Amino acid sequence: MKKIKFYLLSFSVITFMLLSIIGCNSNDDSTQTSRVSVRMTDAPGDYDAVNVDVQDVLIKSATDNDDSKGWVSIGNVTPKVYNLLDLTGGVNVLLADNLVPSGFLGQVRLLLGEKNTVVKDGVSYPLNTPSAQQSGLKLKINQELVGGATYDFLLDFDVEHSVVVQAGSSGKYNLHPVIRVSTAATSGVIKGSINPVLTGFQVMASVKVGDVEVTAFANELGVFQLNGIPAGTYTVTLTPEIASGKVIKTVPGVVVVNGAMTNMGAISL
């Protein structure tokens, strides 16, 4: 018998526009979405295999227990049966990766199908998950998502304590999940404004992330936002339209923290 370890990591949700590290406009849509991912990987258990039928991942902004409202499907999850023994040794599988509405994320629900099985001593048994099939495995998240930032969610399933054989001689196995949720923010946001506004002229904000230049234009109010910037210290370059008569300005020492917004405030050209 093999020992197994598995985790479920991050998921995602409503499809807006795909967040790009190469550049994004500083409009209302980009400031109101965050990128979220869910993965599955590694946790110990004395079985030959544990097969889990993942059908969907849903999210809810509220923390209440009313199952009749508020849930939204990620929308890009491909239903699939995962043999958790294939996910040992640090291997992980991406369940979902999408943009979700920014703001408070209260709960996540993992919806399972009917093809769940456990293999022990070479014999396969149905793995009953009545609550998961009917209402989903609900997990408390309670995470504030910053617009433009990126988050990875890890759902750590403890197989040893999650798969339970029924008392007596029924030989049936039930899945009563024991899950630990952790969150890793993997990027932050740089925001600022041009003051006074260069009416009628564009100003492009840019920053180098490795070999990639991330850019965004200031809007009609002079506000710009650079999304998906990994933690670090950067030099932000502001390039006004040549016809404006203004020169390029660089602002060094801009510190970015994962999962947070760095506001540069008002900048004069």
C-alpha positions, 0 to 999 in steps of 0.5 A: 500500500502506498502512502498518499498526500494531496492538496487542492490549491486555488480555483477561480470564477466569473470570466471577465477579461484575462489578466495580462502581465504585458499590459492592461488599461487603467479602467474600471474593469481592471481595478475590480477584478483579481486573478485567482487559481486553485490547485490540487497536490500532495497528504498522507493516507494508507490507501492504494488510490483515492479517486475524486470526481471534481465537477465544479468550483464555486465562490461566494462573497458572503459567509452566511450558511444560506446555500440557496443564494450567492454562489457563482461558478468559476465557469472554466473548470473541466470535470475530471476524476483525479487519482490523488496518488498521481499528485504526490512528491510535490506534483500539483494539478491546476483546477481553475485559473481565472479572473474573479470580482475583487473584494471580500471572498467569503467561501469556496465550494468544491462540487464533487460528482458520483465517480469517487472511489477508494482502492485498498489492498487492490480492491476498489470501493465506492467513496460516498460523498453525499454532502459534496454531491448535493451542496458541495464541500464548503470552505471558509476563506475570508480573504480580501482580494485587491483589484489587479493582484493575483492569489493562489489558494491551496486546499490541503486535504488530509486523506488519513482523516478524510476517508472513513470506513463505516462501522460494522461490516458494510465495507462502505467508505465515506468521505468526510473531508478534513481540509486546511486552506492557505492563501499565497498572494503572488503579485501586487499593484502599482497605482498613481495619478498625474497632477495636473491632468494633461487634458487631450494628451496621453501618458503611459506608465510602465515598469520592467518586470524581468525582461517584460515591460508592463504598461498602462495609460492614465485615464481621463482623470489622470489615474493609472494602474499597473497590475500583476507586479511581483513583490520587489522594488521598481522604477516607474517610468511616465511617458507623456505624449510628445505633443504635450511638451512634457518630458519623460519622468522616472520614479525610482524606489517604488516598493510592491508587496504581494496582495497589496496596492502601492499608491504612488499618489499624485505625480507632477510631470 
